[in-house]
Amino acid sequence: MAAEMRRRLIDHARRRLADKRGGGAIHEPLAPSAAVATPAPADDVEVMLVRLDRALTSLADAFPRAARVVQLRFLAGLTTEETAEEMDLSLGTVKRDWTFARAWLAAAMDGEP
């Protein structure tokens, strides 16, 4: 389930960022008064999702157990206890992997251009 959710999010982001669809071009509203309170551009979120996917793939290559913890916690929405039970690991191991994976992913995403 977590892998499917990840694939769908990344596929959507890649489609939106494709050159055919403007390739990350900045979209301006037609009327300046229409932009009263605009949230962060969707392109920023999609770029971040693609970078997160690359970082998760790298994490899975280097540290498969930590990547699995991320998938279960972040994408499947399991708690730490549920993740430990699902993976047949101790609660402490899951917490350490979760902390490590978050730091590793943050560093990996900051390092990309």
Gaussian input, Z-matrix of N, CA and C with variables (Angstrom, degrees):
# hf/3-21g

backbone

0 1
 N
 C     1     B1
 C     2     B2     1     A1
 N     3     B3     2     A2     1     D1
 C     4     B4     3     A3     2     D2
 C     5     B5     4     A4     3     D3
 N     6     B6     5     A5     4     D4
 C     7     B7     6     A6     5     D5
 C     8     B8     7     A7     6     D6
 N     9     B9     8     A8     7     D7
 C    10    B10     9     A9     8     D8
 C    11    B11    10    A10     9     D9
 N    12    B12    11    A11    10    D10
 C    13    B13    12    A12    11    D11
 C    14    B14    13    A13    12    D12
 N    15    B15    14    A14    13    D13
 C    16    B16    15    A15    14    D14
 C    17    B17    16    A16    15    D15
 N    18    B18    17    A17    16    D16
 C    19    B19    18    A18    17    D17
 C    20    B20    19    A19    18    D18
 N    21    B21    20    A20    19    D19
 C    22    B22    21    A21    20    D20
 C    23    B23    22    A22    21    D21
 N    24    B24    23    A23    22    D22
 C    25    B25    24    A24    23    D23
 C    26    B26    25    A25    24    D24
 N    27    B27    26    A26    25    D25
 C    28    B28    27    A27    26    D26
 C    29    B29    28    A28    27    D27
 N    30    B30    29    A29    28    D28
 C    31    B31    30    A30    29    D29
 C    32    B32    31    A31    30    D30
 N    33    B33    32    A32    31    D31
 C    34    B34    33    A33    32    D32
 C    35    B35    34    A34    33    D33
 N    36    B36    35    A35    34    D34
 C    37    B37    36    A36    35    D35
 C    38    B38    37    A37    36    D36
 N    39    B39    38    A38    37    D37
 C    40    B40    39    A39    38    D38
 C    41    B41    40    A40    39    D39
 N    42    B42    41    A41    40    D40
 C    43    B43    42    A42    41    D41
 C    44    B44    43    A43    42    D42
 N    45    B45    44    A44    43    D43
 C    46    B46    45    A45    44    D44
 C    47    B47    46    A46    45    D45
 N    48    B48    47    A47    46    D46
 C    49    B49    48    A48    47    D47
 C    50    B50    49    A49    48    D48
 N    51    B51    50    A50    49    D49
 C    52    B52    51    A51    50    D50
 C    53    B53    52    A52    51    D51
 N    54    B54    53    A53    52    D52
 C    55    B55    54    A54    53    D53
 C    56    B56    55    A55    54    D54
 N    57    B57    56    A56    55    D55
 C    58    B58    57    A57    56    D56
 C    59    B59    58    A58    57    D57
 N    60    B60    59    A59    58    D58
 C    61    B61    60    A60    59    D59
 C    62    B62    61    A61    60    D60
 N    63    B63    62    A62    61    D61
 C    64    B64    63    A63    62    D62
 C    65    B65    64    A64    63    D63
 N    66    B66    65    A65    64    D64
 C    67    B67    66    A66    65    D65
 C    68    B68    67    A67    66    D66
 N    69    B69    68    A68    67    D67
 C    70    B70    69    A69    68    D68
 C    71    B71    70    A70    69    D69
 N    72    B72    71    A71    70    D70
 C    73    B73    72    A72    71    D71
 C    74    B74    73    A73    72    D72
 N    75    B75    74    A74    73    D73
 C    76    B76    75    A75    74    D74
 C    77    B77    76    A76    75    D75
 N    78    B78    77    A77    76    D76
 C    79    B79    78    A78    77    D77
 C    80    B80    79    A79    78    D78
 N    81    B81    80    A80    79    D79
 C    82    B82    81    A81    80    D80
 C    83    B83    82    A82    81    D81
 N    84    B84    83    A83    82    D82
 C    85    B85    84    A84    83    D83
 C    86    B86    85    A85    84    D84
 N    87    B87    86    A86    85    D85
 C    88    B88    87    A87    86    D86
 C    89    B89    88    A88    87    D87
 N    90    B90    89    A89    88    D88
 C    91    B91    90    A90    89    D89
 C    92    B92    91    A91    90    D90
 N    93    B93    92    A92    91    D91
 C    94    B94    93    A93    92    D92
 C    95    B95    94    A94    93    D93
 N    96    B96    95    A95    94    D94
 C    97    B97    96    A96    95    D95
 C    98    B98    97    A97    96    D96
 N    99    B99    98    A98    97    D97
 C   100   B100    99    A99    98    D98
 C   101   B101   100   A100    99    D99
 N   102   B102   101   A101   100   D100
 C   103   B103   102   A102   101   D101
 C   104   B104   103   A103   102   D102
 N   105   B105   104   A104   103   D103
 C   106   B106   105   A105   104   D104
 C   107   B107   106   A106   105   D105
 N   108   B108   107   A107   106   D106
 C   109   B109   108   A108   107   D107
 C   110   B110   109   A109   108   D108
 N   111   B111   110   A110   109   D109
 C   112   B112   111   A111   110   D110
 C   113   B113   112   A112   111   D111
 N   114   B114   113   A113   112   D112
 C   115   B115   114   A114   113   D113
 C   116   B116   115   A115   114   D114
 N   117   B117   116   A116   115   D115
 C   118   B118   117   A117   116   D116
 C   119   B119   118   A118   117   D117
 N   120   B120   119   A119   118   D118
 C   121   B121   120   A120   119   D119
 C   122   B122   121   A121   120   D120
 N   123   B123   122   A122   121   D121
 C   124   B124   123   A123   122   D122
 C   125   B125   124   A124   123   D123
 N   126   B126   125   A125   124   D124
 C   127   B127   126   A126   125   D125
 C   128   B128   127   A127   126   D126
 N   129   B129   128   A128   127   D127
 C   130   B130   129   A129   128   D128
 C   131   B131   130   A130   129   D129
 N   132   B132   131   A131   130   D130
 C   133   B133   132   A132   131   D131
 C   134   B134   133   A133   132   D132
 N   135   B135   134   A134   133   D133
 C   136   B136   135   A135   134   D134
 C   137   B137   136   A136   135   D135
 N   138   B138   137   A137   136   D136
 C   139   B139   138   A138   137   D137
 C   140   B140   139   A139   138   D138
 N   141   B141   140   A140   139   D139
 C   142   B142   141   A141   140   D140
 C   143   B143   142   A142   141   D141
 N   144   B144   143   A143   142   D142
 C   145   B145   144   A144   143   D143
 C   146   B146   145   A145   144   D144
 N   147   B147   146   A146   145   D145
 C   148   B148   147   A147   146   D146
 C   149   B149   148   A148   147   D147
 N   150   B150   149   A149   148   D148
 C   151   B151   150   A150   149   D149
 C   152   B152   151   A151   150   D150
 N   153   B153   152   A152   151   D151
 C   154   B154   153   A153   152   D152
 C   155   B155   154   A154   153   D153
 N   156   B156   155   A155   154   D154
 C   157   B157   156   A156   155   D155
 C   158   B158   157   A157   156   D156
 N   159   B159   158   A158   157   D157
 C   160   B160   159   A159   158   D158
 C   161   B161   160   A160   159   D159
 N   162   B162   161   A161   160   D160
 C   163   B163   162   A162   161   D161
 C   164   B164   163   A163   162   D162
 N   165   B165   164   A164   163   D163
 C   166   B166   165   A165   164   D164
 C   167   B167   166   A166   165   D165
 N   168   B168   167   A167   166   D166
 C   169   B169   168   A168   167   D167
 C   170   B170   169   A169   168   D168
 N   171   B171   170   A170   169   D169
 C   172   B172   171   A171   170   D170
 C   173   B173   172   A172   171   D171
 N   174   B174   173   A173   172   D172
 C   175   B175   174   A174   173   D173
 C   176   B176   175   A175   174   D174
 N   177   B177   176   A176   175   D175
 C   178   B178   177   A177   176   D176
 C   179   B179   178   A178   177   D177
 N   180   B180   179   A179   178   D178
 C   181   B181   180   A180   179   D179
 C   182   B182   181   A181   180   D180
 N   183   B183   182   A182   181   D181
 C   184   B184   183   A183   182   D182
 C   185   B185   184   A184   183   D183
 N   186   B186   185   A185   184   D184
 C   187   B187   186   A186   185   D185
 C   188   B188   187   A187   186   D186
 N   189   B189   188   A188   187   D187
 C   190   B190   189   A189   188   D188
 C   191   B191   190   A190   189   D189
 N   192   B192   191   A191   190   D190
 C   193   B193   192   A192   191   D191
 C   194   B194   193   A193   192   D192
 N   195   B195   194   A194   193   D193
 C   196   B196   195   A195   194   D194
 C   197   B197   196   A196   195   D195
 N   198   B198   197   A197   196   D196
 C   199   B199   198   A198   197   D197
 C   200   B200   199   A199   198   D198
 N   201   B201   200   A200   199   D199
 C   202   B202   201   A201   200   D200
 C   203   B203   202   A202   201   D201
 N   204   B204   203   A203   202   D202
 C   205   B205   204   A204   203   D203
 C   206   B206   205   A205   204   D204
 N   207   B207   206   A206   205   D205
 C   208   B208   207   A207   206   D206
 C   209   B209   208   A208   207   D207
 N   210   B210   209   A209   208   D208
 C   211   B211   210   A210   209   D209
 C   212   B212   211   A211   210   D210
 N   213   B213   212   A212   211   D211
 C   214   B214   213   A213   212   D212
 C   215   B215   214   A214   213   D213
 N   216   B216   215   A215   214   D214
 C   217   B217   216   A216   215   D215
 C   218   B218   217   A217   216   D216
 N   219   B219   218   A218   217   D217
 C   220   B220   219   A219   218   D218
 C   221   B221   220   A220   219   D219
 N   222   B222   221   A221   220   D220
 C   223   B223   222   A222   221   D221
 C   224   B224   223   A223   222   D222
 N   225   B225   224   A224   223   D223
 C   226   B226   225   A225   224   D224
 C   227   B227   226   A226   225   D225
 N   228   B228   227   A227   226   D226
 C   229   B229   228   A228   227   D227
 C   230   B230   229   A229   228   D228
 N   231   B231   230   A230   229   D229
 C   232   B232   231   A231   230   D230
 C   233   B233   232   A232   231   D231
 N   234   B234   233   A233   232   D232
 C   235   B235   234   A234   233   D233
 C   236   B236   235   A235   234   D234
 N   237   B237   236   A236   235   D235
 C   238   B238   237   A237   236   D236
 C   239   B239   238   A238   237   D237
 N   240   B240   239   A239   238   D238
 C   241   B241   240   A240   239   D239
 C   242   B242   241   A241   240   D240
 N   243   B243   242   A242   241   D241
 C   244   B244   243   A243   242   D242
 C   245   B245   244   A244   243   D243
 N   246   B246   245   A245   244   D244
 C   247   B247   246   A246   245   D245
 C   248   B248   247   A247   246   D246
 N   249   B249   248   A248   247   D247
 C   250   B250   249   A249   248   D248
 C   251   B251   250   A250   249   D249
 N   252   B252   251   A251   250   D250
 C   253   B253   252   A252   251   D251
 C   254   B254   253   A253   252   D252
 N   255   B255   254   A254   253   D253
 C   256   B256   255   A255   254   D254
 C   257   B257   256   A256   255   D255
 N   258   B258   257   A257   256   D256
 C   259   B259   258   A258   257   D257
 C   260   B260   259   A259   258   D258
 N   261   B261   260   A260   259   D259
 C   262   B262   261   A261   260   D260
 C   263   B263   262   A262   261   D261
 N   264   B264   263   A263   262   D262
 C   265   B265   264   A264   263   D263
 C   266   B266   265   A265   264   D264
 N   267   B267   266   A266   265   D265
 C   268   B268   267   A267   266   D266
 C   269   B269   268   A268   267   D267
 N   270   B270   269   A269   268   D268
 C   271   B271   270   A270   269   D269
 C   272   B272   271   A271   270   D270
 N   273   B273   272   A272   271   D271
 C   274   B274   273   A273   272   D272
 C   275   B275   274   A274   273   D273
 N   276   B276   275   A275   274   D274
 C   277   B277   276   A276   275   D275
 C   278   B278   277   A277   276   D276
 N   279   B279   278   A278   277   D277
 C   280   B280   279   A279   278   D278
 C   281   B281   280   A280   279   D279
 N   282   B282   281   A281   280   D280
 C   283   B283   282   A282   281   D281
 C   284   B284   283   A283   282   D282
 N   285   B285   284   A284   283   D283
 C   286   B286   285   A285   284   D284
 C   287   B287   286   A286   285   D285
 N   288   B288   287   A287   286   D286
 C   289   B289   288   A288   287   D287
 C   290   B290   289   A289   288   D288
 N   291   B291   290   A290   289   D289
 C   292   B292   291   A291   290   D290
 C   293   B293   292   A292   291   D291
 N   294   B294   293   A293   292   D292
 C   295   B295   294   A294   293   D293
 C   296   B296   295   A295   294   D294
 N   297   B297   296   A296   295   D295
 C   298   B298   297   A297   296   D296
 C   299   B299   298   A298   297   D297
 N   300   B300   299   A299   298   D298
 C   301   B301   300   A300   299   D299
 C   302   B302   301   A301   300   D300
 N   303   B303   302   A302   301   D301
 C   304   B304   303   A303   302   D302
 C   305   B305   304   A304   303   D303
 N   306   B306   305   A305   304   D304
 C   307   B307   306   A306   305   D305
 C   308   B308   307   A307   306   D306
 N   309   B309   308   A308   307   D307
 C   310   B310   309   A309   308   D308
 C   311   B311   310   A310   309   D309
 N   312   B312   311   A311   310   D310
 C   313   B313   312   A312   311   D311
 C   314   B314   313   A313   312   D312
 N   315   B315   314   A314   313   D313
 C   316   B316   315   A315   314   D314
 C   317   B317   316   A316   315   D315
 N   318   B318   317   A317   316   D316
 C   319   B319   318   A318   317   D317
 C   320   B320   319   A319   318   D318
 N   321   B321   320   A320   319   D319
 C   322   B322   321   A321   320   D320
 C   323   B323   322   A322   321   D321
 N   324   B324   323   A323   322   D322
 C   325   B325   324   A324   323   D323
 C   326   B326   325   A325   324   D324
 N   327   B327   326   A326   325   D325
 C   328   B328   327   A327   326   D326
 C   329   B329   328   A328   327   D327
 N   330   B330   329   A329   328   D328
 C   331   B331   330   A330   329   D329
 C   332   B332   331   A331   330   D330
 N   333   B333   332   A332   331   D331
 C   334   B334   333   A333   332   D332
 C   335   B335   334   A334   333   D333
 N   336   B336   335   A335   334   D334
 C   337   B337   336   A336   335   D335
 C   338   B338   337   A337   336   D336

   B1=1.4347
   B2=1.5350
   B3=1.3295
   B4=1.4652
   B5=1.5196
   B6=1.3132
   B7=1.4667
   B8=1.5231
   B9=1.3174
   B10=1.4624
   B11=1.5275
   B12=1.3291
   B13=1.4674
   B14=1.5304
   B15=1.3106
   B16=1.4698
   B17=1.5165
   B18=1.3273
   B19=1.4760
   B20=1.5188
   B21=1.3292
   B22=1.4649
   B23=1.5278
   B24=1.3291
   B25=1.4601
   B26=1.5217
   B27=1.3103
   B28=1.4635
   B29=1.5224
   B30=1.3155
   B31=1.4670
   B32=1.5235
   B33=1.3206
   B34=1.4641
   B35=1.5258
   B36=1.3187
   B37=1.4633
   B38=1.5207
   B39=1.3078
   B40=1.4699
   B41=1.5263
   B42=1.3342
   B43=1.4639
   B44=1.5195
   B45=1.3363
   B46=1.4698
   B47=1.5202
   B48=1.3326
   B49=1.4632
   B50=1.5322
   B51=1.3056
   B52=1.4612
   B53=1.5287
   B54=1.3361
   B55=1.4678
   B56=1.5211
   B57=1.3061
   B58=1.4572
   B59=1.5350
   B60=1.3398
   B61=1.4583
   B62=1.5324
   B63=1.3104
   B64=1.4547
   B65=1.5097
   B66=1.3233
   B67=1.4489
   B68=1.5132
   B69=1.3100
   B70=1.4496
   B71=1.5122
   B72=1.3332
   B73=1.4653
   B74=1.5218
   B75=1.3049
   B76=1.4576
   B77=1.5256
   B78=1.3116
   B79=1.4567
   B80=1.5231
   B81=1.3117
   B82=1.4635
   B83=1.5199
   B84=1.3294
   B85=1.4636
   B86=1.5266
   B87=1.3152
   B88=1.4520
   B89=1.5217
   B90=1.3063
   B91=1.4583
   B92=1.5281
   B93=1.3328
   B94=1.4700
   B95=1.5239
   B96=1.3166
   B97=1.4648
   B98=1.5270
   B99=1.3222
   B100=1.4629
   B101=1.5145
   B102=1.3220
   B103=1.4637
   B104=1.5146
   B105=1.3016
   B106=1.4573
   B107=1.5229
   B108=1.2977
   B109=1.4584
   B110=1.5177
   B111=1.3102
   B112=1.4595
   B113=1.5181
   B114=1.3234
   B115=1.4596
   B116=1.5244
   B117=1.3096
   B118=1.4635
   B119=1.5246
   B120=1.3258
   B121=1.4625
   B122=1.5261
   B123=1.3129
   B124=1.4628
   B125=1.5176
   B126=1.3369
   B127=1.4576
   B128=1.5224
   B129=1.3421
   B130=1.4586
   B131=1.5222
   B132=1.3149
   B133=1.4626
   B134=1.5218
   B135=1.3106
   B136=1.4575
   B137=1.5240
   B138=1.3169
   B139=1.4657
   B140=1.5230
   B141=1.3330
   B142=1.4561
   B143=1.5324
   B144=1.3290
   B145=1.4627
   B146=1.5178
   B147=1.3257
   B148=1.4635
   B149=1.5243
   B150=1.3330
   B151=1.4640
   B152=1.5262
   B153=1.3243
   B154=1.4643
   B155=1.5208
   B156=1.3170
   B157=1.4657
   B158=1.5181
   B159=1.3303
   B160=1.4752
   B161=1.5207
   B162=1.3348
   B163=1.4616
   B164=1.5239
   B165=1.3379
   B166=1.4673
   B167=1.5235
   B168=1.3184
   B169=1.4600
   B170=1.5223
   B171=1.3257
   B172=1.4705
   B173=1.5262
   B174=1.3265
   B175=1.4645
   B176=1.5244
   B177=1.3274
   B178=1.4681
   B179=1.5187
   B180=1.3291
   B181=1.4658
   B182=1.5268
   B183=1.3251
   B184=1.4627
   B185=1.5305
   B186=1.3229
   B187=1.4673
   B188=1.5315
   B189=1.3264
   B190=1.4699
   B191=1.5325
   B192=1.3236
   B193=1.4655
   B194=1.5257
   B195=1.3224
   B196=1.4680
   B197=1.5282
   B198=1.3219
   B199=1.4662
   B200=1.5308
   B201=1.2996
   B202=1.4691
   B203=1.5302
   B204=1.3284
   B205=1.4635
   B206=1.5266
   B207=1.3225
   B208=1.4651
   B209=1.5275
   B210=1.3137
   B211=1.4604
   B212=1.5251
   B213=1.2997
   B214=1.4655
   B215=1.5189
   B216=1.3253
   B217=1.4689
   B218=1.5169
   B219=1.3294
   B220=1.4610
   B221=1.5174
   B222=1.3089
   B223=1.4642
   B224=1.5296
   B225=1.3234
   B226=1.4633
   B227=1.5258
   B228=1.3328
   B229=1.4569
   B230=1.5155
   B231=1.3295
   B232=1.4609
   B233=1.5267
   B234=1.3052
   B235=1.4599
   B236=1.5287
   B237=1.3158
   B238=1.4653
   B239=1.5237
   B240=1.3198
   B241=1.4682
   B242=1.5290
   B243=1.3235
   B244=1.4685
   B245=1.5222
   B246=1.3278
   B247=1.4700
   B248=1.5150
   B249=1.3257
   B250=1.4653
   B251=1.5249
   B252=1.3159
   B253=1.4660
   B254=1.5309
   B255=1.3191
   B256=1.4685
   B257=1.5212
   B258=1.3274
   B259=1.4695
   B260=1.5318
   B261=1.3362
   B262=1.4641
   B263=1.5300
   B264=1.3487
   B265=1.4592
   B266=1.5208
   B267=1.3213
   B268=1.4641
   B269=1.5241
   B270=1.3174
   B271=1.4615
   B272=1.5286
   B273=1.3210
   B274=1.4664
   B275=1.5149
   B276=1.3270
   B277=1.4631
   B278=1.5238
   B279=1.3139
   B280=1.4677
   B281=1.5242
   B282=1.3341
   B283=1.4636
   B284=1.5289
   B285=1.3209
   B286=1.4734
   B287=1.5322
   B288=1.3309
   B289=1.4663
   B290=1.5254
   B291=1.3251
   B292=1.4675
   B293=1.5281
   B294=1.3204
   B295=1.4693
   B296=1.5229
   B297=1.3327
   B298=1.4519
   B299=1.5272
   B300=1.3282
   B301=1.4653
   B302=1.5264
   B303=1.3264
   B304=1.4665
   B305=1.5225
   B306=1.3327
   B307=1.4674
   B308=1.5267
   B309=1.3155
   B310=1.4621
   B311=1.5243
   B312=1.3296
   B313=1.4631
   B314=1.5224
   B315=1.3162
   B316=1.4766
   B317=1.5198
   B318=1.3173
   B319=1.4584
   B320=1.5315
   B321=1.3148
   B322=1.4605
   B323=1.5296
   B324=1.3260
   B325=1.4725
   B326=1.5268
   B327=1.3281
   B328=1.4626
   B329=1.5184
   B330=1.3354
   B331=1.4573
   B332=1.5185
   B333=1.3176
   B334=1.4626
   B335=1.5144
   B336=1.3414
   B337=1.4754
   B338=1.5145
   A1=110.81
   A2=116.82
   A3=120.41
   A4=110.48
   A5=116.50
   A6=119.91
   A7=110.74
   A8=116.96
   A9=120.75
   A10=111.00
   A11=116.96
   A12=121.03
   A13=110.11
   A14=115.91
   A15=120.07
   A16=110.73
   A17=117.16
   A18=120.86
   A19=111.39
   A20=116.67
   A21=119.68
   A22=112.00
   A23=117.22
   A24=120.52
   A25=111.24
   A26=117.12
   A27=121.41
   A28=110.71
   A29=117.96
   A30=120.38
   A31=111.10
   A32=116.52
   A33=120.43
   A34=110.40
   A35=116.74
   A36=120.61
   A37=111.24
   A38=117.55
   A39=120.60
   A40=111.37
   A41=116.44
   A42=119.11
   A43=110.95
   A44=116.88
   A45=120.78
   A46=111.96
   A47=117.14
   A48=120.47
   A49=112.71
   A50=117.68
   A51=121.15
   A52=110.60
   A53=115.80
   A54=120.96
   A55=111.30
   A56=116.14
   A57=121.34
   A58=111.61
   A59=116.68
   A60=121.71
   A61=112.49
   A62=117.31
   A63=119.91
   A64=112.81
   A65=118.30
   A66=123.16
   A67=115.54
   A68=118.29
   A69=121.03
   A70=113.77
   A71=118.03
   A72=121.08
   A73=110.04
   A74=116.06
   A75=121.11
   A76=108.48
   A77=115.73
   A78=121.33
   A79=109.24
   A80=116.39
   A81=122.43
   A82=109.06
   A83=118.28
   A84=119.65
   A85=110.22
   A86=116.58
   A87=120.89
   A88=112.28
   A89=116.98
   A90=120.92
   A91=108.89
   A92=118.22
   A93=119.08
   A94=112.92
   A95=118.74
   A96=120.70
   A97=111.66
   A98=118.10
   A99=121.29
   A100=111.29
   A101=117.94
   A102=121.99
   A103=110.95
   A104=116.70
   A105=120.83
   A106=110.07
   A107=117.48
   A108=122.10
   A109=107.69
   A110=116.46
   A111=120.12
   A112=109.72
   A113=117.11
   A114=120.56
   A115=109.56
   A116=116.66
   A117=121.11
   A118=108.70
   A119=117.38
   A120=119.82
   A121=111.17
   A122=115.31
   A123=120.47
   A124=110.42
   A125=116.95
   A126=120.02
   A127=111.24
   A128=117.68
   A129=120.43
   A130=110.96
   A131=115.98
   A132=120.48
   A133=109.78
   A134=116.59
   A135=119.96
   A136=111.68
   A137=116.83
   A138=120.17
   A139=109.28
   A140=116.43
   A141=120.83
   A142=111.11
   A143=117.45
   A144=120.56
   A145=111.79
   A146=116.93
   A147=120.11
   A148=109.49
   A149=117.83
   A150=121.07
   A151=110.80
   A152=117.02
   A153=120.77
   A154=110.44
   A155=117.35
   A156=120.60
   A157=110.66
   A158=116.44
   A159=119.42
   A160=111.04
   A161=116.27
   A162=120.21
   A163=110.94
   A164=117.63
   A165=120.79
   A166=111.64
   A167=116.42
   A168=120.31
   A169=110.43
   A170=116.79
   A171=120.89
   A172=110.72
   A173=116.07
   A174=119.99
   A175=110.49
   A176=116.68
   A177=120.45
   A178=111.80
   A179=116.67
   A180=120.00
   A181=110.90
   A182=116.53
   A183=120.97
   A184=112.86
   A185=117.15
   A186=122.46
   A187=109.78
   A188=117.70
   A189=120.77
   A190=114.01
   A191=117.86
   A192=119.57
   A193=111.12
   A194=116.78
   A195=120.38
   A196=110.23
   A197=117.18
   A198=120.56
   A199=110.76
   A200=116.81
   A201=120.59
   A202=110.67
   A203=116.71
   A204=120.73
   A205=109.80
   A206=116.92
   A207=120.84
   A208=110.06
   A209=116.56
   A210=119.96
   A211=111.15
   A212=116.47
   A213=119.41
   A214=112.30
   A215=117.46
   A216=120.45
   A217=111.44
   A218=117.20
   A219=121.70
   A220=112.71
   A221=116.96
   A222=120.06
   A223=113.15
   A224=117.41
   A225=119.24
   A226=111.93
   A227=116.98
   A228=120.65
   A229=114.98
   A230=117.52
   A231=119.87
   A232=110.44
   A233=116.08
   A234=120.94
   A235=108.65
   A236=115.45
   A237=119.66
   A238=110.43
   A239=116.32
   A240=120.76
   A241=111.11
   A242=116.79
   A243=120.52
   A244=110.90
   A245=116.56
   A246=120.67
   A247=110.42
   A248=117.06
   A249=120.90
   A250=110.72
   A251=115.87
   A252=120.01
   A253=111.05
   A254=116.57
   A255=121.26
   A256=112.04
   A257=116.02
   A258=120.93
   A259=112.70
   A260=116.74
   A261=122.34
   A262=110.97
   A263=114.37
   A264=122.54
   A265=109.13
   A266=115.60
   A267=118.71
   A268=109.16
   A269=115.55
   A270=121.44
   A271=110.77
   A272=116.81
   A273=121.21
   A274=112.65
   A275=117.23
   A276=121.11
   A277=110.63
   A278=116.30
   A279=120.22
   A280=110.04
   A281=117.38
   A282=120.35
   A283=111.21
   A284=117.17
   A285=120.65
   A286=110.76
   A287=116.45
   A288=119.83
   A289=111.25
   A290=117.09
   A291=122.14
   A292=109.98
   A293=117.25
   A294=121.76
   A295=110.55
   A296=116.21
   A297=120.89
   A298=111.06
   A299=117.20
   A300=121.23
   A301=111.16
   A302=117.93
   A303=119.94
   A304=111.28
   A305=116.95
   A306=120.32
   A307=110.44
   A308=116.71
   A309=121.34
   A310=110.23
   A311=117.04
   A312=120.76
   A313=111.40
   A314=116.96
   A315=119.96
   A316=109.84
   A317=117.72
   A318=120.80
   A319=111.12
   A320=116.98
   A321=120.91
   A322=111.29
   A323=116.26
   A324=119.49
   A325=111.61
   A326=118.03
   A327=121.06
   A328=111.62
   A329=115.68
   A330=120.37
   A331=114.01
   A332=118.06
   A333=120.69
   A334=109.84
   A335=117.12
   A336=119.42
   A337=112.21
   D1=-44.42
   D2=-178.95
   D3=-65.17
   D4=-40.75
   D5=-179.65
   D6=-65.60
   D7=-38.70
   D8=178.79
   D9=-65.27
   D10=-42.26
   D11=177.85
   D12=-61.69
   D13=-43.59
   D14=178.81
   D15=-61.34
   D16=-46.85
   D17=179.90
   D18=-59.17
   D19=-43.59
   D20=-178.79
   D21=-64.81
   D22=-43.86
   D23=179.07
   D24=-62.64
   D25=-44.79
   D26=-178.15
   D27=-68.52
   D28=-41.90
   D29=178.01
   D30=-61.07
   D31=-41.93
   D32=177.99
   D33=-62.44
   D34=-45.31
   D35=-179.86
   D36=-63.43
   D37=-42.22
   D38=179.93
   D39=-64.73
   D40=-40.15
   D41=178.28
   D42=-62.35
   D43=-42.61
   D44=-178.89
   D45=-68.14
   D46=-29.02
   D47=-177.65
   D48=-91.33
   D49=-1.18
   D50=-178.05
   D51=-64.52
   D52=146.93
   D53=178.58
   D54=-55.75
   D55=-36.05
   D56=-179.92
   D57=-58.56
   D58=-28.35
   D59=-177.88
   D60=-103.43
   D61=14.47
   D62=178.90
   D63=111.19
   D64=-14.72
   D65=173.51
   D66=51.32
   D67=45.21
   D68=177.36
   D69=85.95
   D70=13.24
   D71=177.97
   D72=-63.71
   D73=147.06
   D74=179.27
   D75=-80.55
   D76=126.48
   D77=-178.49
   D78=-98.48
   D79=128.00
   D80=179.44
   D81=-102.71
   D82=141.20
   D83=176.23
   D84=-68.27
   D85=153.25
   D86=-178.96
   D87=-65.92
   D88=-41.10
   D89=179.99
   D90=-118.18
   D91=128.99
   D92=-179.80
   D93=-57.86
   D94=-30.36
   D95=179.99
   D96=-71.20
   D97=-16.04
   D98=-179.50
   D99=-74.17
   D100=-18.55
   D101=-177.45
   D102=-98.04
   D103=67.57
   D104=-178.44
   D105=-73.31
   D106=-59.07
   D107=177.81
   D108=-134.02
   D109=96.96
   D110=-176.85
   D111=-97.41
   D112=132.64
   D113=175.53
   D114=-73.94
   D115=177.31
   D116=177.38
   D117=-57.71
   D118=141.55
   D119=-179.63
   D120=-57.31
   D121=141.55
   D122=179.96
   D123=-61.60
   D124=-29.84
   D125=179.94
   D126=-61.47
   D127=-36.76
   D128=178.78
   D129=-62.77
   D130=-42.01
   D131=179.33
   D132=-65.64
   D133=-40.86
   D134=-178.35
   D135=-68.94
   D136=-38.49
   D137=175.58
   D138=-62.24
   D139=-43.21
   D140=179.21
   D141=-62.23
   D142=-39.73
   D143=179.24
   D144=-64.50
   D145=-40.42
   D146=178.59
   D147=-65.79
   D148=-42.28
   D149=177.93
   D150=-64.78
   D151=-38.95
   D152=177.32
   D153=-63.71
   D154=-40.27
   D155=178.55
   D156=-61.59
   D157=-44.92
   D158=178.10
   D159=-61.72
   D160=-42.70
   D161=179.73
   D162=-65.29
   D163=-40.64
   D164=177.99
   D165=-64.39
   D166=-38.05
   D167=177.85
   D168=-64.38
   D169=-42.64
   D170=177.41
   D171=-64.66
   D172=-41.64
   D173=178.19
   D174=-61.94
   D175=-42.03
   D176=179.96
   D177=-64.02
   D178=-34.52
   D179=177.69
   D180=-68.43
   D181=-41.79
   D182=-175.48
   D183=-86.10
   D184=-40.53
   D185=-174.84
   D186=-138.15
   D187=80.03
   D188=-174.25
   D189=-59.98
   D190=-38.30
   D191=-178.56
   D192=-65.59
   D193=-43.01
   D194=178.65
   D195=-64.27
   D196=-38.69
   D197=178.53
   D198=-64.73
   D199=-37.61
   D200=178.32
   D201=-66.21
   D202=-37.97
   D203=176.40
   D204=-61.59
   D205=-43.12
   D206=178.96
   D207=-62.06
   D208=-44.69
   D209=-179.75
   D210=-59.85
   D211=-44.71
   D212=-178.44
   D213=-71.53
   D214=-40.55
   D215=-177.95
   D216=-75.41
   D217=-50.29
   D218=-171.67
   D219=-83.49
   D220=-48.21
   D221=-174.34
   D222=-87.79
   D223=-36.80
   D224=-179.93
   D225=-91.26
   D226=-16.14
   D227=176.21
   D228=77.84
   D229=21.99
   D230=179.50
   D231=-77.69
   D232=153.57
   D233=174.77
   D234=-78.67
   D235=172.92
   D236=178.34
   D237=-61.60
   D238=-42.52
   D239=-179.46
   D240=-65.03
   D241=-43.51
   D242=179.09
   D243=-64.70
   D244=-38.38
   D245=178.15
   D246=-64.29
   D247=-43.70
   D248=178.75
   D249=-60.63
   D250=-42.48
   D251=179.47
   D252=-66.51
   D253=-43.89
   D254=-179.47
   D255=-61.89
   D256=-40.54
   D257=-176.38
   D258=-91.57
   D259=-3.60
   D260=-178.13
   D261=57.13
   D262=49.15
   D263=178.02
   D264=-123.79
   D265=165.24
   D266=175.50
   D267=-75.24
   D268=157.98
   D269=179.60
   D270=-61.77
   D271=-40.12
   D272=178.69
   D273=-61.96
   D274=-40.34
   D275=179.32
   D276=-64.43
   D277=-42.72
   D278=179.40
   D279=-64.31
   D280=-42.45
   D281=178.75
   D282=-62.44
   D283=-42.86
   D284=178.69
   D285=-64.50
   D286=-44.79
   D287=178.68
   D288=-62.70
   D289=-40.30
   D290=-179.93
   D291=-63.61
   D292=-46.80
   D293=179.07
   D294=-62.90
   D295=-46.74
   D296=179.34
   D297=-61.07
   D298=-47.00
   D299=-176.05
   D300=-64.13
   D301=-40.73
   D302=178.15
   D303=-62.11
   D304=-43.39
   D305=179.06
   D306=-66.57
   D307=-41.58
   D308=-178.83
   D309=-64.44
   D310=-44.00
   D311=-179.73
   D312=-66.29
   D313=-39.92
   D314=178.56
   D315=-62.46
   D316=-43.85
   D317=178.97
   D318=-65.84
   D319=-40.26
   D320=-179.51
   D321=-66.10
   D322=-39.27
   D323=-179.67
   D324=-73.03
   D325=-34.04
   D326=176.98
   D327=-69.18
   D328=-29.39
   D329=-177.04
   D330=-77.45
   D331=-16.05
   D332=-178.39
   D333=-82.89
   D334=145.02
   D335=177.92
   D336=-70.66

